[in-house]
Amino acid sequence: MGGRRGGRLREGGTMVGAAVLGLTLCYAAIACCYAVTRLCHTRVRASGPLRPPVGPSELSPFELGMLAGGAQRLGEVALAELYLTGRAVAHGHGAVARPRHAENGPAPRPLSPAPFTRLLDARLPGDRTVPADQLVGAAAKGDPAVALLWRLRRLGLLFPPDRGRRTRALRRTAWLLQALIGAAGVVVGGCALVSAVLPPGGWSGLRPVLFGLLLLAYPFLLHLTDRCVGGMPGAVLAATAATAAAAPASATRTELLCALGLFGGWFALFGCYRLTGGGLGPRTLAGDAVLAEARTGSPGSDPVDAALRATALIGFRSLRRRPRGPRPSPDGGPREVRLVRSFAAACGRSVGGPGSGRGGAQP
């Protein structure tokens, strides 16, 4: 009997060792893929335009948004203009509605000639709320966004879609494989809590009950980390916390400790992904030069335009963060920027995520 048990333990240890070795080799292959695709992308960018033919003042805030953050950022600029012109307000968390008593109040400010905000104005009804991310997605789609995208390509600020396509496809495949490993880790976190709930010696004391409550709270933990961190890293962080909590009380302590090491490797690989450029957007060096000039230039005389350009350059996600440095003066452009900042916070985390892949989006 003891020999059979020892054989099972050795067999289990061999399987765990094989799984750890296989995932470690997979991590190394993915990291090499990230490094190679970064080098290829750098070569492609070096062969493209170096100096922009236009300055940031010759680009609209919508064009700057597409260049800086892709179609998602363009939709954020359109939503910000809809708010600054008095045609929309935040309603609840993550929703947008028409201002109350809009027909009796002052007339809204005129909209810019671009069709993006006018499209949102037509889609926002007067009697109900609409999710903010839905409006952003509506502005980011359609022929006007495609036409704006191709104008930036003709100016040499973005690469054509066929340049570097294989490199980006290979990188997306590597990231998809890493995301699948992270999804498997989420399952491992739930299994770790189950193993802590069902100890080998049977139910005794309050420890299984506590881990049972933690198992019931695991979906909420996943939701919380998604709100705070976002995406697959948030889910893997929740799985890591659940595995670390369950490891001391589980009969599979050795396996769970190995899983914690693999979770650490996953986050190291994610850091490699971010350090090597993330999604490797199609922006050229000339496009980078335009954005750098726009960030260091003067905001301009029109406060609404200055706020829209700030939204285009940094997006809702950065606007929601607390500003650093001295507090801006209450007059002029910074007031509109503060208004957009509060509006971005009211729209919630559903607006301001990674771009849709077109333009300069770099998730």
C-alpha positions in Angstrom: 0.0 0.0 0.0 2.8 2.4 0.9 4.6 1.5 -2.3 1.6 2.4 -4.4 1.2 5.7 -2.6 4.9 6.5 -3.1 4.6 5.6 -6.7 1.7 7.9 -7.2 3.5 10.8 -5.4 6.5 10.3 -7.7 4.3 10.2 -10.7 2.5 13.3 -9.6 5.8 15.1 -9.0 7.0 14.1 -12.5 3.9 15.5 -14.1 4.3 18.8 -12.2 7.9 19.0 -13.1 7.1 18.4 -16.8 4.3 21.1 -16.7 6.7 23.6 -15.1 9.4 22.8 -17.6 7.0 23.1 -20.5 5.6 26.4 -19.4 9.0 27.8 -18.7 10.1 26.9 -22.3 6.9 28.4 -23.6 7.6 31.6 -21.6 11.1 31.8 -23.1 9.8 31.3 -26.6 7.2 34.1 -26.1 9.8 36.4 -24.7 12.0 35.8 -27.7 9.1 36.5 -30.0 8.5 39.8 -28.3 12.1 40.8 -28.7 12.4 39.7 -32.3 9.1 41.5 -33.3 10.3 44.6 -31.5 13.5 44.6 -33.6 11.6 44.1 -36.8 9.2 46.8 -35.9 12.1 49.2 -35.2 13.6 48.5 -38.6 10.3 49.2 -40.3 9.9 52.5 -38.5 13.5 53.5 -39.4 12.7 52.9 -43.1 9.6 55.2 -42.9 9.2 59.0 -42.9 11.3 60.8 -40.3 10.0 64.4 -40.5 6.4 65.3 -40.6 5.1 67.4 -43.5 2.6 69.2 -41.2 2.6 70.6 -37.6 0.2 69.8 -34.9 -1.7 73.0 -35.4 -2.6 71.8 -38.9 -4.2 68.7 -37.5 -7.7 68.7 -35.9 -8.1 67.2 -32.4 -9.8 64.2 -34.0 -6.7 63.6 -36.1 -4.4 64.0 -33.1 -6.6 61.5 -31.2 -6.4 58.9 -34.0 -2.7 59.4 -34.2 -2.1 59.2 -30.5 -4.5 56.5 -29.4 -6.3 55.1 -32.4 -10.1 55.0 -33.1 -10.9 54.6 -29.5 -9.2 57.9 -28.7 -11.0 59.6 -31.6 -14.3 58.6 -30.0 -13.2 60.0 -26.7 -12.5 63.4 -28.3 -16.0 63.4 -29.9 -17.6 62.6 -26.6 -15.6 65.3 -24.8 -16.8 67.9 -27.4 -20.4 66.7 -27.0 -20.0 67.5 -23.3 -18.1 70.8 -23.6 -20.7 72.2 -26.0 -23.5 71.5 -23.5 -25.2 68.7 -25.4 -24.5 65.8 -23.0 -23.8 65.2 -19.3 -22.7 62.2 -17.3 -25.7 60.4 -15.8 -25.0 57.7 -13.2 -21.8 55.6 -13.6 -20.7 55.1 -17.2 -23.8 56.6 -18.9 -24.5 59.8 -20.8 -27.7 61.7 -21.2 -29.1 65.0 -22.4 -28.9 67.9 -19.9 -32.1 68.5 -18.0 -34.2 71.4 -19.1 -32.0 71.8 -22.2 -34.8 73.4 -24.1 -35.2 76.2 -21.5 -31.4 76.8 -20.9 -28.9 78.6 -23.0 -28.2 77.5 -26.6 -25.4 74.9 -26.9 -22.1 76.0 -28.4 -21.6 75.3 -32.1 -20.0 72.0 -33.0 -16.9 71.6 -35.1 -17.2 70.8 -38.8 -16.0 67.2 -38.3 -18.8 64.6 -38.5 -17.8 62.6 -35.4 -19.5 64.7 -32.7 -22.5 65.3 -34.9 -22.9 61.6 -35.2 -23.0 61.2 -31.4 -25.4 64.1 -31.2 -27.8 62.3 -33.5 -27.5 59.0 -31.6 -28.1 60.5 -28.1 -31.8 60.5 -27.4 -33.5 63.1 -25.2 -35.5 60.8 -23.0 -33.0 58.1 -21.9 -29.4 57.4 -21.1 -26.8 55.7 -23.3 -23.6 53.9 -22.2 -20.6 56.2 -22.7 -18.5 53.4 -24.3 -21.3 52.7 -26.8 -21.2 56.3 -28.0 -17.4 56.2 -28.2 -17.6 53.1 -30.3 -20.1 54.7 -32.6 -17.8 57.6 -33.3 -14.9 55.3 -33.9 -16.6 53.3 -36.7 -17.8 54.2 -40.1 -16.5 55.9 -43.2 -15.5 59.2 -41.6 -13.0 57.4 -39.3 -11.6 55.4 -42.2 -11.2 58.6 -44.3 -9.4 60.3 -41.4 -7.2 57.3 -41.0 -6.2 57.3 -44.7 -5.4 61.0 -44.5 -2.9 60.4 -41.8 -1.4 57.6 -43.8 -1.0 59.9 -46.9 0.7 62.4 -44.7 3.3 59.8 -43.7 2.2 59.8 -40.0 1.0 56.3 -40.1 2.2 53.3 -42.0 0.0 51.7 -44.7 -1.8 48.5 -43.4 0.5 46.2 -45.3 3.7 47.5 -43.7 4.7 45.3 -40.8 1.5 43.3 -40.9 3.3 39.9 -40.4 5.3 41.3 -37.5 2.2 42.5 -35.7 0.3 39.3 -36.5 3.2 37.2 -35.0 3.2 39.5 -31.9 -0.6 39.2 -31.5 -0.3 35.4 -31.7 2.3 35.4 -29.0 0.2 37.6 -26.8 -2.9 35.4 -27.4 -0.8 32.4 -26.3 0.2 34.3 -23.1 -3.5 35.3 -22.5 -4.6 31.6 -22.9 -2.0 30.7 -20.3 -3.3 33.4 -18.0 -6.9 32.1 -18.5 -5.7 28.7 -17.5 -4.2 30.3 -14.4 -7.6 31.7 -13.5 -9.0 28.2 -13.4 -6.0 27.1 -11.3 -6.8 29.8 -8.8 -10.4 28.4 -8.4 -9.1 24.8 -8.1 -6.7 25.9 -5.4 -9.5 27.3 -3.4 -11.5 24.0 -3.9 -8.5 22.0 -2.7 -8.3 24.2 0.5 -12.1 23.7 1.1 -11.7 19.9 0.9 -8.7 19.0 3.0 -7.5 15.4 3.0 -8.3 14.9 6.7 -12.0 15.9 6.3 -13.8 18.9 7.7 -12.4 20.2 11.0 -12.5 23.6 12.4 -13.4 26.9 10.7 -10.6 26.8 8.1 -12.6 25.0 5.4 -15.6 27.3 6.0 -13.4 30.3 5.5 -11.9 29.0 2.3 -15.4 28.1 1.2 -16.5 31.7 1.6 -13.4 32.8 -0.2 -14.3 30.4 -3.1 -17.7 32.1 -3.3 -16.0 35.5 -3.3 -13.6 34.5 -6.1 -15.8 35.9 -8.9 -16.1 39.2 -7.0 -12.3 39.2 -6.6 -12.0 38.8 -10.4 -14.4 41.6 -10.9 -12.5 43.8 -8.5 -9.1 43.3 -10.1 -10.7 43.9 -13.5 -11.9 47.2 -12.3 -8.7 48.2 -10.6 -6.1 46.6 -12.9 -8.0 45.6 -16.0 -7.8 42.9 -18.6 -5.9 39.7 -18.3 -3.3 41.0 -15.8 -6.1 41.8 -13.4 -7.5 38.2 -13.7 -4.1 36.7 -13.3 -3.5 38.9 -10.2 -6.7 37.6 -8.7 -5.7 34.0 -9.4 -2.3 34.6 -7.8 -3.9 36.0 -4.6 -6.3 33.0 -4.4 -3.5 30.5 -4.9 -1.3 32.2 -2.4 -4.1 32.1 0.2 -5.0 28.5 -0.4 -1.4 27.0 -0.6 -0.7 26.7 3.1 -4.0 24.8 3.8 -4.1 22.7 0.7 -2.9 19.0 0.3 -1.3 20.0 -3.0 0.9 22.6 -1.4 3.9 21.8 -3.6 1.9 22.1 -6.8 0.4 25.4 -5.7 3.8 26.8 -4.9 5.0 25.8 -8.4 1.9 27.6 -9.7 2.8 30.7 -7.8 6.3 30.7 -9.5 4.6 30.3 -12.9 2.3 33.3 -12.1 5.4 35.3 -11.3 6.9 34.3 -14.6 3.7 35.3 -16.3 3.9 38.8 -14.9 7.6 39.0 -15.9 6.6 38.1 -19.4 3.9 40.7 -19.4 6.5 43.3 -18.3 8.6 42.2 -21.3 5.6 42.7 -23.5 5.1 46.2 -22.3 8.8 47.2 -22.4 9.1 46.0 -26.0 6.3 48.2 -27.2 3.0 46.6 -26.3 0.8 46.2 -29.4 3.3 47.9 -31.8 1.0 50.5 -33.4 1.5 51.6 -37.0 2.7 55.1 -36.1 5.8 56.3 -37.9 8.7 58.3 -36.5 7.2 61.4 -38.2 3.9 60.7 -36.3 5.9 60.5 -33.0 7.5 63.9 -33.9 4.1 65.5 -34.4 2.8 64.2 -31.1 6.0 65.4 -29.3 5.6 68.8 -30.7 1.9 68.9 -29.8 2.7 68.0 -26.2 5.3 70.7 -25.8 3.5 73.5 -27.7 1.2 76.2 -26.4 -2.5 75.2 -25.9 -3.9 78.0 -28.1 -6.4 80.7 -27.6 -9.6 78.6 -27.8 -10.2 76.9 -24.4 -12.5 74.2 -25.9 -10.0 73.3 -28.6 -7.2 73.2 -26.0 -9.3 70.8 -23.9 -10.1 68.6 -26.9 -6.4 68.5 -27.9 -5.5 67.5 -24.3 -8.0 64.7 -24.5 -6.6 63.6 -27.9 -3.1 63.4 -26.5 -3.6 61.6 -23.2 -7.1 60.2 -23.3 -9.8 59.6 -20.7 -7.8 57.1 -18.8 -5.0 59.6 -18.0 -7.5 62.4 -17.5 -9.2 60.4 -14.7 -5.9 60.3 -12.7 -5.2 63.1 -10.2 -3.1 65.8 -11.9 0.5 66.3 -10.6 2.3 69.5 -10.0 0.8 72.9 -9.2 -3.0 73.4 -9.4 -4.0 75.0 -12.7 -5.4 78.5 -12.7 -9.2 78.8 -12.7 -9.3 80.9 -15.9 -8.8 80.0 -19.5 -8.1 76.6 -21.0 -7.3 74.7 -17.8 -10.9 75.1 -16.6 -12.2 73.2 -19.6 -9.5 70.6 -19.1 -10.7 70.2 -15.5 -14.3 69.9 -16.7 -13.3 67.1 -19.1 -11.3 65.4 -16.3 -14.4 65.3 -14.1 -16.5 64.1 -17.0 -14.0 61.3 -17.8 -14.2 60.2 -14.2 -18.0 60.2 -14.3 -18.0 58.1 -17.4 -16.2 55.3 -15.6 -13.5 52.8 -16.6 -15.5 51.5 -19.5 -14.2 54.5 -21.5 -10.5 55.0 -22.0 -9.3 51.5 -22.6 -6.9 50.3 -25.3 -7.6 51.3 -28.9 -9.3 49.2 -31.5 -6.0 48.6 -33.4 -6.4 51.3 -36.1 -4.3 54.4 -36.1 -1.8 54.8 -33.3 -3.4 52.5 -30.8 -0.9 50.7 -28.6 -2.7 48.4 -26.1 
